[in-house]
Amino acid sequence: MIRQVKIRNKTILTTLDVLTQDLLKLPATYKGTPKPDTSLATLRSRMSGEVKYSCNMVDYTGRQVSWMQKKLRDDLLKEIGYKEDIAYGHQIHNARFTTMGIQPAYFGWSGWENNPKGQKTIRFIWNSGKGATKYVKEGKYVKIPDTHNVLLMKDWSCLGFYLEDNMWISDRNYGDTPRIVIDFTFDGYQIGEFTYLLDCLENRFNGIAPQHNEVYGAWKT
């Protein structure tokens, strides 16, 4: 499953913008190797186990590089009722960042990967240039270009996905500026929180949340 999300949540967009500025200020040495390889031929080799996962990205996951990292996580969890976690028994505090990376201009990429545990991931992508995500499910190939919308999301793209045995994903920076990839991941069983957060990102505007239903649980606005 993969879903493109148009972020209309102003709070999240503002936090993402400031976090991006902090990440781009960090000192980093970018290399041209390993060279980008997101071909379908390489995917077949990955599926057969002939080659291992590879990428060209500076990943700051697990490092405190900006106080906006915590704010972004808090803002995201607040959307799905984090303060009611104990009362309703949801283990949503396991949600975490699994990627906080910068792909260098043109040579930046992430190789084919899948996740048989079915973890739910929301991927935020900032790119002022050209880039794309490739997705394969049961032999069907989809290429999703990075988006640019001055009035809505600026240079942000957002994807929600979970990968099973027959689903693979990769991405690449084709532009002449760095590309930022931020993955926010839920454990496999947290489908309600994951789906509702996607709806909040896409539908919440000026503080108005989307309608809840029984799938999402008993959260209140």
N, C-alpha and C positions, 0 to 999 in steps of 0.2 A: 504494500500500500504506500502510495506517495501522494501528497496533497500540496498544491501551491497555495500559499496564504498571502493575502493582501493585508498588510499591517495597517490598521486604522487606529490602533491604540497609541495615543499621543505620549503617554507616560513611558511606555516601553521604547518607543522610537527615540525619545529624548535621552533616555539612559543609554541606549545603544550608540547614539551619536557621540556622547561624551566618552564612553568606553573605547570607541574606535580611535578618537583623538589621542587618548592615553596610550593605546597599543602602538600607534604609528610613531609615537615619540620615543619608544624604547630603542636602545642601541642594538643593532642586529647585523650580522654578516650573512648576506644571501649568496647562494651558489647556483650555478647553472646545472648542477648534477644532483641526484640522478635526473636524466632528461625525461620530459613528460612522456608517459606511455599509458594511455587510457583506451587503447584499441580493443576491439572485440577479440582479436587473436590472443592478446594477453589475458583477457577475461577467461577464455577457454583454458589457458594454461593455469590460471589461478584456480579454476573449478576442478581441474585434475590434480592440483597440488604440485605442479611442476615448478611454479615460481611463488615467492612469498610477497606479502604486501610491501609496497614501497611508496614513498612520497617525497616531495620537496616542499617543506613547510617548517617554519619556526613555531613550535607549539609551546604555549605558556601554561598549559593545563597543570593545576596543582601548585602554581606559583602565584603569590600575591603581588600583582604588578599594578593594580589600580583598585581603589576603594569602590569603584563602580562595578566590579565583579560581584561583590556581595549585594550591592543595591539592585543589580539586574536580577539576581536570583531571588531576592526578597520581593521585588516587584512582580516577577512571574508567579511565584507561589501565592502571593496575596490575591492574585486574580482567581485562584481556585480554592480559596478559603483556607489558607495555611493555618490561620489562627484557630480553626476548628478541628485541627488534626487529631488532637487527643480525644475530643468529645465524640467524634464520629469514627474513630479507629482507623483512619486512612494513613498509611505509611508514606505520605508524600514527601517527607523530609529526606527520603532517599534520592530525590531528584537532584541532579548534579551536572556540572559542566564536564564533558568528556573531550571536548576540543576547544581550544582558545588560541587559534593559530593564524599566522600571517603567511600567505603564499607570495613569493617574490613575483615581480613582473615577468610575464610570459612563461618563465620556467617553473612557476608554482603549480603544483598538482597534488592530488591524493588518488592513490591507486584503487583498484577494485576491491571492495570489501563487502562482507555480509555478516549477519548476526543471527545465528540460529536460535538464540535465546529470545528473540522477538522484542528486544528493548525498543521503547518508543523514543524517537529523537525529533526535536525541533531544531532545525538548522537555520541560523541567521547568517546571511552572506552580505558583506559590503564590498562593492566593487564599482569604482567610477569608470572602469573600462569594460572590456569584453571578457566574458567567462561563461562557463556552462557546467551543468550537472548531467551526468549520464546515468540512466537507470534501466536495468534489465530484469524482467519478471517472466519466467516461463517462456523464454525465447523472444519476448516482445521488447524491443529497444525504444527508449524514449530519451530525447535530448532536450533539456530545459535550460534555455539561455538565462543569464543573470538579467534582472529587470532594472529599468530606470524610469522613475516617475516623479517629476519635480513636485507636483501638487500633492502626492500621496506619500510614497515611501522613499523618495529621493533615490539614493543608490543602493537601497536595501532590497534583498530578496529573502523569502522565507519559505522553507519546505518542512512539512511534517511527514515523517515516514517511520515504518518499522519493517525490518528485513527478516525474512525467513530463509529456509535452506535454498530456495530457488530464486531468491531476489538479491541483486548486486547493485552497488552504487559506486560512482567515482566522480571526480570533478577536476576542473582545470582552469587556470588563469591564462587567458589569451591576450590580455591587455598589457599596457606599458606602465601600469601602476600596481602597487601591492593589492592583494585581495584578502579580506579577512573572513574567516570561517569560525563561527561559534556554535557548538553543539550543546544543547540542553537535553539531558536524557533521563527518562523514567524507567523503572524496572518493568519487566515484561507484563506484569499483571495489572498495571495501573492505566488501563485503557480509558476509564472514565475521566480521570484528571487530565490525561493527555488530550482527549478529544475536546473537552470543555475549554482547555487553554487555547487550543487552535481557534475555537469559536470566539473566545474573548479577544484574541489578537486581531481577528478579522472584523468583528462586529462591534466591539466596544468603541464608542465615539462620544466624547464629551462626558465621560463618566457613566454612560448607559450600557449595562451588561446585556448579553443575549438572554433569551428565555431559557430557564433550566427545565430539565425533565428528569424522569426517574433514572435514566442512564448515568447521570452525573452525580447523583446523590442529593443530599439535603442542604447544599450550600445556600447561603442567603446573601443578598446584596445590601 
